Amino acid sequence: MEENMEEGQTQKGCSECCLKCLSGIPYASLIATILLYAGVALFCGCGHEALSGTVTILQTYFDVVRSPVDALDVFTMIDIFKYVIYGVAAAFFVYGILLMVEGFFTTGAIRDLYGDFKITTCGRCVSAWFIMLTYIFMLAWLGVTAFSSLPVFMYFNIWNTCQNTTLVESSSLCFDLRQFGIVSTGDEKRLCTASENFIKMCESNELDLTFHLFVCALAGAGAAVIAMVVAVSVLIRNHVILTSKSTGRYCTRF
Protein backbone atom coordinates (compact mmCIF):
# COMPACT_ATOMS: atom_id res chain seq x y z
CA MET A 1 0.00 0.00 0.00
CA GLU A 2 2.75 2.42 0.98
CA GLU A 3 4.76 1.44 -2.11
CA ASN A 4 1.79 2.25 -4.37
CA MET A 5 1.38 5.64 -2.69
CA GLU A 6 5.08 6.39 -3.16
CA GLU A 7 4.88 5.41 -6.86
CA GLY A 8 1.83 7.64 -7.32
CA GLN A 9 3.60 10.57 -5.68
CA THR A 10 6.66 9.97 -7.88
CA GLN A 11 4.55 9.91 -11.05
CA LYS A 12 2.72 13.04 -9.93
CA GLY A 13 6.02 14.76 -9.24
CA CYS A 14 7.38 13.85 -12.70
CA SER A 15 4.23 15.10 -14.45
CA GLU A 16 4.30 18.36 -12.51
CA CYS A 17 7.96 18.80 -13.39
CA CYS A 18 7.24 18.21 -17.09
CA LEU A 19 4.34 20.67 -17.06
CA LYS A 20 6.52 23.21 -15.30
CA CYS A 21 9.25 22.84 -17.91
CA LEU A 22 6.76 23.10 -20.79
CA SER A 23 5.18 26.21 -19.29
CA GLY A 24 8.59 27.92 -19.24
CA ILE A 25 9.32 27.38 -22.96
CA PRO A 26 9.32 30.66 -24.93
CA TYR A 27 6.97 29.48 -27.67
CA ALA A 28 6.94 32.73 -29.62
CA SER A 29 10.75 32.81 -29.71
CA LEU A 30 10.75 29.14 -30.68
CA ILE A 31 8.37 29.81 -33.58
CA ALA A 32 10.47 32.79 -34.72
CA THR A 33 13.65 30.69 -34.60
CA ILE A 34 12.13 27.78 -36.55
CA LEU A 35 10.68 30.16 -39.14
CA LEU A 36 14.02 31.94 -39.41
CA TYR A 37 15.92 28.68 -39.95
CA ALA A 38 13.38 27.50 -42.53
CA GLY A 39 13.49 30.81 -44.42
CA VAL A 40 17.28 31.09 -44.41
CA ALA A 41 17.69 27.45 -45.47
CA LEU A 42 15.19 27.91 -48.30
CA PHE A 43 16.78 31.16 -49.45
CA CYS A 44 20.37 29.93 -49.29
CA GLY A 45 19.77 26.48 -50.77
CA CYS A 46 17.45 27.49 -53.58
CA GLY A 47 19.34 30.70 -54.25
CA HIS A 48 22.65 28.88 -54.61
CA GLU A 49 21.22 26.33 -57.05
CA ALA A 50 19.37 29.03 -58.98
CA LEU A 51 22.61 30.96 -59.46
CA SER A 52 24.29 27.80 -60.74
CA GLY A 53 21.41 27.29 -63.17
CA THR A 54 21.77 30.89 -64.33
CA VAL A 55 25.42 30.26 -65.20
CA THR A 56 24.40 27.23 -67.27
CA ILE A 57 21.70 29.18 -69.13
CA LEU A 58 23.99 32.11 -69.89
CA GLN A 59 26.80 29.90 -71.18
CA THR A 60 24.65 27.42 -73.11
CA TYR A 61 21.90 29.50 -74.70
CA PHE A 62 23.06 33.14 -74.59
CA ASP A 63 26.68 32.26 -75.53
CA VAL A 64 28.12 34.37 -72.71
CA VAL A 65 31.71 33.40 -71.90
CA ARG A 66 33.66 34.03 -68.74
CA SER A 67 36.23 36.80 -68.99
CA PRO A 68 39.79 35.41 -69.21
CA VAL A 69 41.12 38.23 -67.02
CA ASP A 70 40.10 39.12 -63.49
CA ALA A 71 37.28 41.42 -64.55
CA LEU A 72 34.02 42.09 -62.75
CA ASP A 73 31.70 40.27 -65.14
CA VAL A 74 28.40 38.52 -64.46
CA PHE A 75 30.09 35.24 -63.55
CA THR A 76 32.31 36.95 -60.98
CA MET A 77 29.24 38.60 -59.48
CA ILE A 78 27.49 35.24 -59.26
CA ASP A 79 30.51 33.77 -57.47
CA ILE A 80 30.42 36.68 -55.02
CA PHE A 81 26.72 36.12 -54.39
CA LYS A 82 27.42 32.47 -53.65
CA TYR A 83 30.04 33.38 -51.04
CA VAL A 84 27.57 35.86 -49.53
CA ILE A 85 25.03 33.04 -49.28
CA TYR A 86 27.58 30.91 -47.41
CA GLY A 87 28.18 33.76 -44.96
CA VAL A 88 24.45 34.39 -44.47
CA ALA A 89 23.81 30.72 -43.71
CA ALA A 90 26.61 30.58 -41.11
CA ALA A 91 25.76 33.93 -39.51
CA PHE A 92 22.06 33.27 -39.08
CA PHE A 93 22.69 29.79 -37.76
CA VAL A 94 24.54 31.42 -34.87
CA TYR A 95 21.99 34.22 -34.60
CA GLY A 96 19.12 31.71 -34.35
CA ILE A 97 20.84 30.08 -31.37
CA LEU A 98 21.32 33.47 -29.71
CA LEU A 99 17.69 34.36 -30.37
CA MET A 100 16.52 31.17 -28.69
CA VAL A 101 18.86 31.68 -25.72
CA GLU A 102 17.59 35.24 -25.33
CA GLY A 103 14.03 33.94 -25.37
CA PHE A 104 14.75 31.43 -22.60
CA PHE A 105 16.52 33.94 -20.38
CA THR A 106 13.72 36.50 -20.66
CA THR A 107 11.05 34.08 -19.53
CA GLY A 108 10.31 33.02 -15.98
CA ALA A 109 11.87 29.58 -16.44
CA ILE A 110 15.24 30.53 -14.93
CA ARG A 111 13.64 32.48 -12.08
CA ASP A 112 11.23 29.64 -11.27
CA LEU A 113 14.13 27.23 -11.02
CA TYR A 114 16.62 29.38 -9.14
CA GLY A 115 14.43 31.87 -7.32
CA ASP A 116 13.57 35.51 -7.90
CA PHE A 117 16.01 37.66 -9.81
CA LYS A 118 16.41 41.34 -10.63
CA ILE A 119 17.43 42.32 -14.12
CA THR A 120 20.66 44.28 -14.03
CA THR A 121 21.60 47.38 -16.01
CA CYS A 122 23.96 45.26 -18.09
CA GLY A 123 21.14 42.83 -18.83
CA ARG A 124 18.88 45.67 -19.97
CA CYS A 125 21.63 47.02 -22.24
CA VAL A 126 22.23 43.60 -23.79
CA SER A 127 18.50 43.16 -24.35
CA ALA A 128 18.22 46.61 -25.99
CA TRP A 129 21.27 45.90 -28.16
CA PHE A 130 19.73 42.62 -29.28
CA ILE A 131 16.51 44.43 -30.22
CA MET A 132 18.46 46.93 -32.32
CA LEU A 133 20.42 44.14 -34.02
CA THR A 134 17.25 42.22 -34.84
CA TYR A 135 15.62 45.35 -36.24
CA ILE A 136 18.64 45.95 -38.50
CA PHE A 137 18.44 42.34 -39.69
CA MET A 138 14.74 42.81 -40.44
CA LEU A 139 15.53 45.82 -42.65
CA ALA A 140 18.32 43.87 -44.32
CA TRP A 141 15.99 40.98 -45.13
CA LEU A 142 13.47 43.43 -46.55
CA GLY A 143 16.18 44.60 -48.94
CA VAL A 144 17.12 41.01 -49.77
CA THR A 145 13.47 40.22 -50.51
CA ALA A 146 13.19 43.21 -52.85
CA PHE A 147 16.45 42.26 -54.56
CA SER A 148 15.35 38.63 -54.93
CA SER A 149 12.24 39.72 -56.81
CA LEU A 150 14.34 41.04 -59.71
CA PRO A 151 15.53 37.66 -61.09
CA VAL A 152 12.03 36.27 -60.48
CA PHE A 153 10.60 39.03 -62.69
CA MET A 154 13.24 38.47 -65.39
CA TYR A 155 12.80 34.71 -65.46
CA PHE A 156 9.02 35.03 -65.37
CA ASN A 157 9.09 37.04 -68.60
CA ILE A 158 11.22 34.41 -70.34
CA TRP A 159 9.30 31.49 -68.86
CA ASN A 160 5.95 33.03 -69.76
CA THR A 161 7.12 33.60 -73.33
CA CYS A 162 8.16 29.95 -73.58
CA GLN A 163 4.75 28.86 -72.28
CA ASN A 164 3.05 30.89 -75.03
CA THR A 165 5.34 30.17 -77.97
CA THR A 166 2.36 29.52 -80.26
CA LEU A 167 1.15 33.09 -79.68
CA VAL A 168 4.48 34.71 -80.59
CA GLU A 169 5.32 32.65 -83.65
CA SER A 170 4.13 35.42 -85.97
CA SER A 171 6.26 38.04 -84.18
CA SER A 172 9.92 38.08 -83.27
CA LEU A 173 10.60 38.91 -79.61
CA CYS A 174 14.14 39.23 -78.37
CA PHE A 175 15.68 39.21 -74.90
CA ASP A 176 18.72 41.47 -74.79
CA LEU A 177 20.98 40.96 -71.78
CA ARG A 178 22.16 44.56 -72.05
CA GLN A 179 18.73 45.69 -70.86
CA PHE A 180 19.29 43.93 -67.54
CA GLY A 181 22.89 45.08 -67.11
CA ILE A 182 24.20 41.52 -67.27
CA VAL A 183 26.67 42.30 -70.06
CA SER A 184 28.30 45.54 -71.15
CA THR A 185 26.68 47.73 -73.78
CA GLY A 186 29.35 46.76 -76.29
CA ASP A 187 28.41 43.04 -76.14
CA GLU A 188 25.34 42.19 -78.15
CA LYS A 189 23.92 39.12 -76.41
CA ARG A 190 20.33 38.69 -77.42
CA LEU A 191 18.08 35.68 -77.80
CA CYS A 192 15.07 35.86 -80.12
CA THR A 193 12.02 33.63 -80.09
CA ALA A 194 12.68 32.46 -83.64
CA SER A 195 16.22 31.27 -82.88
CA GLU A 196 17.17 27.64 -82.31
CA ASN A 197 18.76 28.37 -78.93
CA PHE A 198 15.51 29.86 -77.66
CA ILE A 199 13.55 26.78 -78.67
CA LYS A 200 16.13 24.52 -77.03
CA MET A 201 16.06 26.60 -73.84
CA CYS A 202 12.27 26.38 -73.65
CA GLU A 203 12.39 22.61 -74.15
CA SER A 204 15.09 22.09 -71.52
CA ASN A 205 14.62 21.73 -67.78
CA GLU A 206 17.13 24.42 -66.80
CA LEU A 207 14.81 27.37 -67.38
CA ASP A 208 11.81 25.92 -65.55
CA LEU A 209 13.92 24.67 -62.64
CA THR A 210 15.91 27.88 -62.26
CA PHE A 211 12.78 30.02 -62.35
CA HIS A 212 11.04 28.02 -59.65
CA LEU A 213 14.22 27.94 -57.54
CA PHE A 214 14.30 31.73 -57.59
CA VAL A 215 10.64 31.77 -56.57
CA CYS A 216 11.44 29.48 -53.62
CA ALA A 217 14.40 31.69 -52.67
CA LEU A 218 12.07 34.70 -52.70
CA ALA A 219 9.62 32.84 -50.48
CA GLY A 220 12.46 31.97 -48.09
CA ALA A 221 13.49 35.62 -47.85
CA GLY A 222 9.87 36.54 -47.11
CA ALA A 223 9.73 33.92 -44.37
CA ALA A 224 12.90 35.37 -42.86
CA VAL A 225 11.28 38.83 -42.84
CA ILE A 226 8.25 37.44 -41.00
CA ALA A 227 10.56 35.71 -38.51
CA MET A 228 12.40 38.98 -37.88
CA VAL A 229 9.13 40.84 -37.31
CA VAL A 230 8.01 38.20 -34.80
CA ALA A 231 11.41 38.25 -33.10
CA VAL A 232 11.44 42.05 -32.80
CA SER A 233 7.93 42.05 -31.34
CA VAL A 234 8.84 39.36 -28.80
CA LEU A 235 12.10 41.04 -27.78
CA ILE A 236 10.48 44.45 -27.32
CA ARG A 237 7.65 42.97 -25.26
CA ASN A 238 9.99 40.98 -23.04
CA HIS A 239 12.37 43.92 -22.63
CA VAL A 240 9.58 46.25 -21.53
CA ILE A 241 8.11 43.70 -19.12
CA LEU A 242 11.45 42.74 -17.57
CA THR A 243 12.41 46.37 -17.18
CA SER A 244 9.15 47.44 -15.56
CA LYS A 245 8.66 44.24 -13.57
CA SER A 246 12.24 43.59 -12.51
CA THR A 247 11.08 43.19 -8.91
CA GLY A 248 8.55 40.61 -7.72
CA ARG A 249 7.37 37.41 -9.31
CA TYR A 250 6.41 38.04 -12.88
CA CYS A 251 6.62 35.58 -15.71
CA THR A 252 6.40 36.53 -19.40
CA ARG A 253 6.41 33.01 -20.87
CA PHE A 254 6.81 34.63 -24.26
Helices and strands as residue ranges (DSSP letters): H 2-23, H 27-60, H 74-105, H 109-114, H 121-163, G 165-167, E 174-176, G 177-180, E 190-192, H 196-203, H 206-244
